[in-house]
């Protein structure tokens, strides 16, 4: 707490008095332990970003290559804090009606038909056109009220009584226009619906935006977010992740397979294997009842680690030597091959 100064402490105390969050985050170590309890092994840098984002009410823009755990970070945070996870998958052409809200057109059409059938009863003895229009105006407003509103992910996240984790996944796949549309939500945690007015969040959600760097994010969005880059893990962290996610695999084999993956990442490949590929490979070795690394077995399962045929073709001649180095690293008691 003292690391961040008195101003942050004041913000935390103010939030504790005004916001009914079910579980408070008091320090960075609590985040590391809490995420670990739900199977997400995190670095102190990641935990610090979550601590600052939660207590300063800022979204986190999480960048990194595919498979390093960006989406899983949001899922695990929601699980640890026991908050609803609201996920919005971004894609080209995503617009306000799919992200924020839309009107229940079918219900509006049904009510319009009912109104048409009851037009005489509604107008009653209205003395003139102006009086009749005034009566119909009230019904027009009804059609664009809460009863006819269909919340989408963004609006749903803002309206959660005790907060939520909002995951805006792969924001770099959306259009720049949609990125601009998000600015009000990310800065003020509110949205404006012309027919209803401004809806402001009582308890701001914890917001994660993930990006695979398919395009550069705009400066306006970046200013509103904390930036967090998740790199590929080093051998020590990767061992801990495998141990947490594939606990049945034997420790010595775990060290060897991590060492082999670390060697693969030193190669000039189109796509380096990420932690998700390491976990898949660990499960495959467990499925095959492997008790050691063998060149033939690695050749047969290399497609689990590498996703492009040109990468597999480039690595094949080196498998025997890489297997030898990985086995040596595992026998030494750690996965580092240097």
Backbone torsions as a table, in degrees:
resi	resn	phi	psi	omega
1	UNK	NA	-43.7	-177.8
2	UNK	-65.8	-23.0	-178.9
3	UNK	-59.4	-35.6	-172.2
4	UNK	-95.8	-3.8	173.2
5	UNK	89.3	170.1	-174.6
6	UNK	-67.8	-31.8	-176.9
7	UNK	-62.8	-39.8	178.0
8	UNK	-67.2	-40.0	178.0
9	UNK	-58.6	-41.8	179.4
10	UNK	-63.1	-39.9	178.2
11	UNK	-63.2	-43.4	-179.5
12	UNK	-61.9	-44.9	-179.2
13	UNK	-63.6	-39.6	179.3
14	UNK	-64.4	-43.7	179.1
15	UNK	-63.0	-39.4	-178.8
16	UNK	-62.4	-30.9	-179.2
17	UNK	-80.6	-26.1	-169.4
18	UNK	-112.7	-17.3	-172.4
19	UNK	-119.1	123.8	-175.0
20	UNK	-83.0	52.3	175.7
21	UNK	-69.1	131.0	-175.4
22	UNK	-61.9	-38.0	-178.3
23	UNK	-130.2	126.7	-179.8
24	UNK	-91.4	150.3	174.8
25	UNK	-105.6	116.1	-173.6
26	UNK	-101.0	-25.2	-179.7
27	UNK	-160.8	169.7	-176.1
28	UNK	-67.2	-40.4	-179.3
29	UNK	-61.0	-34.3	177.8
30	UNK	-63.5	-37.1	178.9
31	UNK	-67.4	-45.1	179.2
32	UNK	-58.6	-45.5	-179.2
33	UNK	-68.7	-42.7	-177.8
34	UNK	-64.3	-44.2	177.4
35	UNK	-66.5	-35.7	176.2
36	UNK	-61.6	-34.6	179.7
37	UNK	-64.6	-27.1	178.9
38	UNK	-102.8	13.9	171.9
39	UNK	91.0	11.3	178.1
40	UNK	-107.4	108.9	179.9
41	UNK	-86.3	117.3	-172.0
42	UNK	-119.6	158.5	173.9
43	UNK	-86.9	164.9	179.1
44	UNK	-66.3	-31.6	178.6
45	UNK	-62.3	-44.0	179.5
46	UNK	-65.9	-44.9	-179.8
47	UNK	-62.5	-38.6	178.6
48	UNK	-64.3	-40.0	178.8
49	UNK	-61.7	-41.5	178.8
50	UNK	-65.8	-42.0	179.7
51	UNK	-60.2	-47.4	-179.1
52	UNK	-66.8	-43.7	-178.6
53	UNK	-61.4	-43.6	-178.5
54	UNK	-66.8	-43.4	-173.4
55	UNK	-85.7	-15.8	173.5
56	UNK	-107.0	4.5	178.0
57	UNK	53.7	59.0	177.4
58	UNK	-129.0	143.1	174.5
59	UNK	-69.3	160.6	176.3
60	UNK	-115.5	123.5	172.5
61	UNK	-93.0	109.6	-174.6
62	UNK	-101.9	117.9	-179.1
63	UNK	-116.8	159.8	-179.6
64	UNK	152.5	166.6	-178.8
65	UNK	-68.8	161.0	-178.7
66	UNK	-61.3	136.0	174.2
67	UNK	92.2	7.0	-178.7
68	UNK	-90.4	-3.9	175.5
69	UNK	108.0	22.5	-178.6
70	UNK	-68.1	-52.8	179.3
71	UNK	-65.6	-40.3	-179.1
72	UNK	-62.6	-28.9	177.4
73	UNK	-61.7	-44.1	178.4
74	UNK	-66.6	-43.6	179.7
75	UNK	-61.0	-42.9	-177.9
76	UNK	-70.8	-36.6	177.5
77	UNK	-62.1	-43.4	178.3
78	UNK	-63.2	-42.1	-179.8
79	UNK	-64.8	-43.2	-178.9
80	UNK	-66.1	-44.9	-177.7
81	UNK	-82.7	-3.0	-179.7
82	UNK	56.9	47.3	178.8
83	UNK	-114.1	150.3	175.2
84	UNK	-64.4	137.3	175.7
85	UNK	-97.5	123.6	177.3
86	UNK	-115.8	116.2	-172.3
87	UNK	-113.5	133.3	175.1
88	UNK	-121.9	113.7	178.7
89	UNK	-85.5	122.7	-176.8
90	UNK	-87.3	151.4	177.1
91	UNK	-158.9	164.7	179.8
92	UNK	-65.0	128.7	-179.4
93	UNK	96.0	-3.2	176.8
94	UNK	-59.5	131.9	-177.6
95	UNK	-130.5	-178.2	-175.0
96	UNK	-58.6	-39.7	-175.8
97	UNK	-66.2	-28.7	178.9
98	UNK	-90.1	-21.8	-175.1
99	UNK	-100.9	-34.9	-171.6
100	UNK	-109.4	-62.3	-179.6
101	UNK	-165.5	164.1	167.0
102	UNK	-149.9	165.1	-179.5
103	UNK	-89.7	147.6	178.9
104	UNK	-78.8	86.8	-172.4
105	UNK	-63.5	-37.4	179.2
106	UNK	-62.5	-43.6	179.0
107	UNK	-67.0	-40.0	177.3
108	UNK	-61.4	-41.2	-179.5
109	UNK	-64.3	-41.5	179.1
110	UNK	-62.2	-45.7	-179.2
111	UNK	-67.6	-32.5	176.6
112	UNK	-63.6	-40.8	179.1
113	UNK	-65.4	-40.9	177.6
114	UNK	-62.5	-42.5	179.0
115	UNK	-63.0	-38.8	179.5
116	UNK	-63.0	-41.8	-179.5
117	UNK	-68.0	-28.4	-176.7
118	UNK	-104.8	19.6	-173.6
119	UNK	-56.7	-40.3	-178.8
120	UNK	-63.5	-42.6	-179.9
121	UNK	-66.4	-36.1	-177.9
122	UNK	-67.6	-46.7	-176.6
123	UNK	-74.7	-28.5	177.3
124	UNK	52.5	-130.2	-178.9
125	UNK	-103.4	38.8	178.2
126	UNK	-55.9	127.1	-172.3
127	UNK	-71.3	-19.0	-176.6
128	UNK	-161.5	-179.6	-177.6
129	UNK	-61.9	-43.0	-178.8
130	UNK	-61.3	-43.0	179.1
131	UNK	-65.9	-39.9	178.6
132	UNK	-64.3	-42.3	179.2
133	UNK	-64.9	-36.1	178.5
134	UNK	-63.2	-39.5	178.4
135	UNK	-67.9	-41.1	179.5
136	UNK	-67.7	-30.7	-179.8
137	UNK	-59.3	-38.8	179.1
138	UNK	-61.8	-38.5	178.4
139	UNK	-70.8	-33.8	176.8
140	UNK	-61.9	-40.1	177.7
141	UNK	-65.7	-35.9	179.8
142	UNK	-60.7	-37.5	-177.8
143	UNK	-65.9	-20.4	178.3
144	UNK	-118.5	55.8	179.4
145	UNK	-121.3	-177.5	-179.0
146	UNK	-57.8	-33.6	-177.2
147	UNK	-62.5	-23.6	-176.9
148	UNK	-109.5	8.3	-176.6
149	UNK	-90.8	131.2	177.8
150	UNK	-110.2	101.0	-178.2
151	UNK	-67.9	140.4	171.2
152	UNK	-106.9	-177.6	-170.1
153	UNK	-50.7	-46.4	-175.5
154	UNK	-63.5	-46.6	180.0
155	UNK	-67.6	-38.6	178.3
156	UNK	-60.4	-40.8	-179.7
157	UNK	-65.1	-39.8	-179.2
158	UNK	-68.2	-25.9	-172.8
159	UNK	-98.0	5.9	177.5
160	UNK	-70.6	125.6	-172.4
161	UNK	-61.3	-38.7	-177.5
162	UNK	-112.3	21.6	178.0
163	UNK	90.1	171.3	-178.9
164	UNK	-159.5	170.3	168.6
165	UNK	-105.4	118.3	179.3
166	UNK	-101.7	119.0	178.5
167	UNK	-107.5	112.2	174.3
168	UNK	-100.6	94.6	-166.3
169	UNK	-88.6	132.6	177.2
170	UNK	57.7	54.0	-179.3
171	UNK	-59.8	-25.5	-179.4
172	UNK	-69.8	-11.1	176.7
173	UNK	-86.5	-12.1	-179.4
174	UNK	-84.4	172.0	179.3
175	UNK	-82.3	160.9	178.1
176	UNK	-63.7	-30.9	178.4
177	UNK	-63.7	-39.5	178.9
178	UNK	-69.6	-37.2	176.0
179	UNK	-57.8	-42.8	178.3
180	UNK	-66.1	-36.4	179.3
181	UNK	-61.7	-30.6	-177.3
182	UNK	-73.4	-15.6	-169.3
183	UNK	-59.2	-42.5	179.7
184	UNK	-62.6	-41.0	-179.6
185	UNK	-66.4	-42.9	-175.5
186	UNK	-74.1	-23.7	-178.3
187	UNK	-97.0	-39.5	-174.9
188	UNK	-115.8	-4.8	-177.1
189	UNK	50.7	50.1	177.5
190	UNK	-149.8	160.0	175.8
191	UNK	-136.5	153.2	178.8
192	UNK	-113.5	119.9	175.5
193	UNK	-106.4	114.8	-171.6
194	UNK	-51.0	-41.7	-175.2
195	UNK	-77.2	-18.9	-175.0
196	UNK	-115.3	-40.5	-177.3
197	UNK	122.4	-160.3	-177.6
198	UNK	-89.8	129.5	175.9
199	UNK	-110.7	118.6	-176.5
200	UNK	-112.8	140.6	-178.9
201	UNK	-70.5	134.2	174.1
202	UNK	-74.8	-46.9	175.9
203	UNK	-120.4	104.8	-177.5
204	UNK	-56.9	136.1	177.1
205	UNK	-70.3	157.0	169.1
206	UNK	-81.7	117.8	-170.5
207	UNK	-108.6	127.2	172.3
208	UNK	-115.9	125.3	170.0
209	UNK	-110.1	127.5	179.6
210	UNK	-108.4	148.2	-179.7
211	UNK	-144.2	135.3	173.6
212	UNK	-96.9	14.2	177.1
213	UNK	62.9	35.7	175.0
214	UNK	-71.6	-27.3	172.7
215	UNK	-149.3	161.3	-179.1
216	UNK	-77.6	132.4	176.7
217	UNK	-74.9	149.9	-179.6
218	UNK	-70.1	154.6	-179.0
219	UNK	-61.3	-37.6	-177.8
220	UNK	-62.8	-41.4	178.3
221	UNK	-68.3	-42.8	-178.9
222	UNK	-62.3	-35.8	179.7
223	UNK	-63.8	-28.9	-177.2
224	UNK	-86.8	-5.7	-174.4
225	UNK	-121.6	153.5	163.3
226	UNK	-80.6	141.4	-179.7
227	UNK	-98.6	132.2	177.5
228	UNK	-134.9	121.7	176.5
229	UNK	-107.2	126.0	178.1
230	UNK	-104.5	110.7	-180.0
231	UNK	-84.3	172.6	170.1
232	UNK	-62.8	139.7	-174.0
233	UNK	-72.7	152.4	171.6
234	UNK	-77.0	176.0	-173.2
235	UNK	-62.1	-42.3	-176.8
236	UNK	-63.7	-47.6	-179.7
237	UNK	-66.1	-38.6	-178.8
238	UNK	-66.0	-37.0	174.9
239	UNK	-60.2	-43.0	-179.8
240	UNK	-64.0	-39.6	179.7
241	UNK	-65.4	-45.3	179.4
242	UNK	-62.7	-41.2	179.4
243	UNK	-61.9	-36.8	-179.1
244	UNK	-74.8	-38.9	-173.6
245	UNK	-92.0	-27.4	178.1
246	UNK	-128.7	69.9	-170.9
247	UNK	-67.4	-18.7	-175.9
248	UNK	-79.7	-10.2	-177.6
249	UNK	-78.4	138.9	-175.1
250	UNK	-68.2	143.5	-170.2
251	UNK	-58.5	-43.3	-177.2
252	UNK	-66.6	-40.5	177.8
253	UNK	-67.3	-35.9	177.7
254	UNK	-60.4	-44.0	179.0
255	UNK	-63.5	-39.7	-177.9
256	UNK	-68.9	-43.7	-178.5
257	UNK	-68.1	-35.2	176.2
258	UNK	-66.7	-40.7	178.0
259	UNK	-61.1	-40.0	179.5
260	UNK	-64.9	-42.9	179.0
261	UNK	-63.6	-39.6	178.1
262	UNK	-62.5	-37.0	176.3
263	UNK	-66.5	-39.2	177.6
264	UNK	-59.5	-37.3	-177.2
265	UNK	-71.8	-11.1	175.0
266	UNK	-85.0	-8.4	-177.7
267	UNK	-85.0	161.1	178.0
268	UNK	-88.3	87.3	-174.2
269	UNK	-116.5	156.8	178.1
270	UNK	-67.7	-40.0	176.0
271	UNK	-138.4	116.5	177.8
272	UNK	-74.5	145.7	178.6
273	UNK	-66.9	134.7	178.6
274	UNK	-97.4	-177.7	-178.7
275	UNK	-64.4	-31.6	179.2
276	UNK	-64.7	-37.4	176.0
277	UNK	-68.1	-37.8	177.3
278	UNK	-60.6	-43.9	-179.7
279	UNK	-66.2	-40.4	177.3
280	UNK	-62.1	-42.1	-178.8
281	UNK	-66.8	-39.6	177.3
282	UNK	-59.6	-40.6	178.9
283	UNK	-68.4	-35.5	177.3
284	UNK	-65.1	-45.2	178.8
285	UNK	-61.6	-37.6	177.2
286	UNK	-66.1	-40.9	179.1
287	UNK	-63.6	-35.2	-179.4
288	UNK	-85.1	2.7	-179.6
289	UNK	58.2	36.4	179.3
290	UNK	-73.6	140.0	175.1
291	UNK	-117.4	0.7	177.5
292	UNK	-162.5	165.5	174.9
293	UNK	-85.0	137.4	176.5
294	UNK	-136.6	139.5	-177.4
295	UNK	-53.7	-43.3	-177.8
296	UNK	-64.2	-41.6	180.0
297	UNK	-66.0	-38.0	179.1
298	UNK	-65.5	-41.9	177.9
299	UNK	-60.3	-39.0	-177.4
300	UNK	-71.1	-24.1	-175.1
301	UNK	-116.6	10.9	-176.0
302	UNK	-64.0	-25.3	179.5
303	UNK	-68.0	-14.2	174.9
304	UNK	-73.9	-34.2	-177.5
305	UNK	-88.8	-36.2	-174.3
306	UNK	-115.7	134.9	-171.2
307	UNK	-104.2	-2.3	179.8
308	UNK	-124.5	135.9	-176.9
309	UNK	-61.9	-33.9	179.6
310	UNK	-65.6	-33.0	175.9
311	UNK	-69.1	-43.1	178.3
312	UNK	-61.4	-43.3	179.8
313	UNK	-63.2	-37.6	-178.4
314	UNK	-69.9	-32.2	-174.3
315	UNK	-86.3	-29.5	-173.2
316	UNK	-48.7	-45.9	-178.3
317	UNK	-63.9	-19.1	-175.5
318	UNK	-100.3	0.8	-171.6
319	UNK	-61.8	-42.8	-177.7
320	UNK	-60.6	-46.2	-179.3
321	UNK	-68.4	-40.0	179.3
322	UNK	-66.8	-35.8	177.1
323	UNK	-64.1	-42.7	179.7
324	UNK	-59.9	-45.8	-179.8
325	UNK	-65.3	-40.1	-179.7
326	UNK	-66.3	-39.4	179.0
327	UNK	-67.2	-37.8	176.4
328	UNK	-63.1	-43.2	179.2
329	UNK	-61.3	-43.1	178.9
330	UNK	-64.7	-37.2	178.9
331	UNK	-68.8	-29.1	178.3
332	UNK	-73.2	-13.9	176.1
333	UNK	103.0	4.8	174.9
334	UNK	-152.8	163.6	-172.4
335	UNK	-89.3	-4.9	-178.5
336	UNK	-70.0	130.1	-175.0
337	UNK	-98.0	-8.7	-177.1
338	UNK	-69.7	NA	NA
